[in-house]
Each structure stands twice: as C-alpha cells, then as structure tokens.
Amino acid sequence: MAESAKDVVQQAEDRLEKVAEKVRERFDRVTEGEFTDKIKNGRFADQVDHGVDQGRTEARRRNQGGSER
C-alpha cells in the first residue's frame, strides 16, 4: 500500500512539473510578444507622456487659481 502511495505522489509531482514547464513557456511567449516589443520601442510613449503632461498642466492651473479646461 505504501508503494502505491509513493507512485501516486511521484505521478502528481511529474504532472506538476509539466504544468510548471508549460506555464514558463507561455509566460516567455507573452513577455517576448509583439505588445512588449511595441512598449520597448516606445510606441505608446507619446500617448502616455501627453496624458501625464496634460494632467500636470491642469494641476498647475488649479494651484495657481487659473481656469480649468
């Protein structure tokens, strides 16, 4: 009986190793994907920077007592 329990545990460990390997492979594919490349190349930099700059400008206006947009 103890031997069969060891076999079950070994099978479970083997399955978990396979699942972990698949997860690592998929994660690597996602992190090396097209979207990540666009971010690394700065494709979205203008959009993000514009929003941050606009927010700062509006905050500055509010602090100085100027009118909002």
C-alpha positions in Angstrom: 0.0 0.0 0.0 2.8 2.4 0.9 4.4 1.7 -2.5 1.3 2.7 -4.4 1.1 5.9 -2.4 4.6 6.7 -3.4 3.7 6.1 -7.1 0.7 8.4 -6.8 2.9 11.1 -5.3 5.5 10.7 -8.0 2.9 10.9 -10.7 1.5 14.1 -9.2 5.0 15.6 -9.0 5.6 14.8 -12.6 2.3 16.3 -13.7 3.1 19.5 -11.7 6.5 19.7 -13.3 4.9 19.5 -16.8 2.3 22.2 -15.8 5.1 24.5 -14.5 7.1 24.0 -17.7 4.1 24.9 -19.8 3.4 28.0 -17.7 7.0 29.1 -18.1 6.9 28.6 -21.9 3.7 30.6 -22.2 5.0 33.4 -20.0 8.1 33.6 -22.1 6.0 33.8 -25.2 3.8 36.6 -23.7 6.8 38.6 -22.4 8.6 38.4 -25.8 5.4 39.1 -27.8 4.5 41.9 -30.1 2.9 44.1 -27.4 6.0 44.0 -25.3 8.1 44.9 -28.3 5.9 47.9 -29.0 6.3 49.1 -25.4 10.1 48.6 -25.5 10.3 50.6 -28.8 8.4 53.4 -27.3 5.3 53.2 -29.5 3.0 54.3 -26.7 5.4 56.8 -25.1 3.7 59.8 -26.8 0.2 58.9 -25.6 1.3 58.3 -22.0 3.6 61.3 -21.8 0.8 63.5 -23.3 -1.6 62.4 -20.6 0.8 62.9 -17.8 1.9 66.4 -19.2 -1.7 67.4 -19.6 -2.5 66.3 -16.0 0.4 68.3 -14.7 -0.6 71.4 -16.6 -4.2 71.2 -15.3 -3.0 70.7 -11.7 -0.6 73.7 -12.1 -3.5 75.8 -13.4 -5.7 74.8 -10.5 -3.0 75.6 -7.9 -2.4 79.0 -9.5 -6.1 79.8 -9.5 -6.4 79.7 -13.2 -9.5 78.3 -15.0 -9.8 74.7 -15.8 -10.4 73.3 -19.3 
